[in-house]
Amino acid sequence: MYRNIYIPPVYAARFPIGSVMVSSKAILKVQEAELIIAVQRHQSGDWGDVSLGDQEMNERALQLGSQFLLSVYRTADEIKFWIITELQNHTTKVLLPCEYYAAPFR
């Protein structure tokens, strides 16, 4: 289950994030302030702790506008969480890695 959250506008935004949905597990594990900062970093093109290959995929996706963007961040307590934006559907989800395969993006 996901919950919609409001993210304040980012002035250096590289793409629209659309509707932001946060999984129930991420809501429990990630402080709201950390979540908002991470989504703003994601929208400005700071991909966090992704591999070089994922950084390159994100940059290609921005050029083509036809794929998804992935960012990986950690809370102050070292809890890893992902932010995934599907560019064509203008949908962004925040979730824990363990939830990705359990709940499809759509």
KAKA-V21784 format. One record per residue. N is the residue number from 1. RES is the residue in one small letter. PSI is psi in whole degrees, -180 to 180 (* if undefined). BURIAL is 1 if it has 16 or more other ideal C-beta (glycine too) atoms within 10 Angstrom, else 0. D_LAST is the distance of its C-alpha to the last C-alpha in Angstrom with 1 decimal. Layout:
n: <N | N>
res: <RES | RES>
psi: <PSI | PSI>
burial: <BURIAL | BURIAL>
d_last: <D_LAST | D_LAST>
This chain:
n: <1 | 2 | 3 | 4 | 5 | 6 | 7 | 8 | 9 | 10 | 11 | 12 | 13 | 14 | 15 | 16 | 17 | 18 | 19 | 20 | 21 | 22 | 23 | 24 | 25 | 26 | 27 | 28 | 29 | 30 | 31 | 32 | 33 | 34 | 35 | 36 | 37 | 38 | 39 | 40 | 41 | 42 | 43 | 44 | 45 | 46 | 47 | 48 | 49 | 50 | 51 | 52 | 53 | 54 | 55 | 56 | 57 | 58 | 59 | 60 | 61 | 62 | 63 | 64 | 65 | 66 | 67 | 68 | 69 | 70 | 71 | 72 | 73 | 74 | 75 | 76 | 77 | 78 | 79 | 80 | 81 | 82 | 83 | 84 | 85 | 86 | 87 | 88 | 89 | 90 | 91 | 92 | 93 | 94 | 95 | 96 | 97 | 98 | 99 | 100 | 101 | 102 | 103 | 104 | 105 | 106>
res: <m | y | r | n | i | y | i | p | p | v | y | a | a | r | f | p | i | g | s | v | m | v | s | s | k | a | i | l | k | v | q | e | a | e | l | i | i | a | v | q | r | h | q | s | g | d | w | g | d | v | s | l | g | d | q | e | m | n | e | r | a | l | q | l | g | s | q | f | l | l | s | v | y | r | t | a | d | e | i | k | f | w | i | i | t | e | l | q | n | h | t | t | k | v | l | l | p | c | e | y | y | a | a | p | f | r>
psi: <140 | 154 | 136 | 140 | 156 | 131 | 124 | 150 | 147 | 126 | -24 | 31 | 136 | -12 | 158 | 135 | -17 | -147 | 131 | 120 | 136 | 130 | 157 | -36 | -40 | -37 | -39 | -31 | -24 | 124 | 144 | -41 | -41 | -38 | -46 | -45 | -42 | -43 | -39 | -40 | -46 | -49 | -25 | 0 | 12 | 103 | 1 | -132 | 34 | 161 | 166 | -40 | -41 | -35 | -46 | -40 | -41 | -45 | -40 | -42 | -38 | -39 | -41 | -28 | 23 | 8 | -154 | 163 | 138 | 131 | 150 | 128 | 167 | 144 | 174 | -26 | 13 | 27 | 122 | 137 | 155 | 150 | 125 | 125 | 127 | 110 | -41 | -33 | -3 | 51 | 135 | 134 | 143 | 126 | 165 | 150 | -36 | -17 | -14 | -49 | -21 | -30 | 111 | 155 | -38 | *>
burial: <0 | 1 | 0 | 0 | 1 | 0 | 1 | 0 | 0 | 1 | 0 | 0 | 0 | 0 | 1 | 0 | 1 | 0 | 0 | 1 | 1 | 1 | 1 | 0 | 1 | 1 | 1 | 0 | 1 | 1 | 0 | 0 | 0 | 1 | 1 | 1 | 0 | 1 | 1 | 1 | 1 | 1 | 1 | 0 | 1 | 0 | 1 | 1 | 0 | 1 | 0 | 0 | 0 | 1 | 0 | 0 | 1 | 1 | 0 | 0 | 1 | 0 | 0 | 0 | 0 | 0 | 1 | 1 | 1 | 1 | 1 | 1 | 1 | 0 | 0 | 0 | 0 | 0 | 1 | 0 | 1 | 1 | 1 | 1 | 1 | 1 | 1 | 0 | 0 | 0 | 1 | 1 | 1 | 1 | 1 | 1 | 0 | 0 | 1 | 0 | 0 | 0 | 0 | 0 | 0 | 0>
d_last: <11.7 | 11.3 | 14.0 | 14.4 | 17.3 | 19.7 | 20.5 | 23.9 | 24.2 | 25.0 | 28.0 | 27.4 | 23.8 | 22.9 | 19.6 | 17.8 | 15.3 | 14.0 | 12.6 | 12.9 | 11.3 | 13.3 | 12.8 | 15.8 | 17.3 | 17.3 | 18.8 | 21.5 | 22.3 | 22.0 | 24.5 | 23.3 | 25.7 | 24.5 | 20.9 | 21.9 | 24.2 | 21.6 | 19.1 | 22.1 | 23.2 | 19.8 | 20.0 | 23.6 | 23.0 | 24.2 | 21.8 | 23.5 | 24.2 | 22.3 | 24.4 | 26.3 | 24.2 | 21.0 | 22.9 | 24.0 | 20.5 | 19.4 | 22.5 | 22.0 | 18.5 | 20.1 | 22.8 | 20.7 | 17.9 | 15.6 | 13.7 | 12.3 | 14.7 | 15.3 | 18.0 | 19.5 | 21.8 | 24.1 | 25.4 | 29.2 | 29.1 | 27.5 | 24.1 | 21.6 | 18.2 | 15.6 | 14.2 | 11.5 | 11.3 | 9.5 | 12.7 | 12.0 | 9.5 | 11.6 | 9.1 | 10.5 | 9.9 | 13.0 | 13.3 | 15.9 | 16.0 | 16.5 | 13.1 | 11.2 | 11.8 | 11.9 | 8.4 | 5.5 | 3.8 | 0.0>
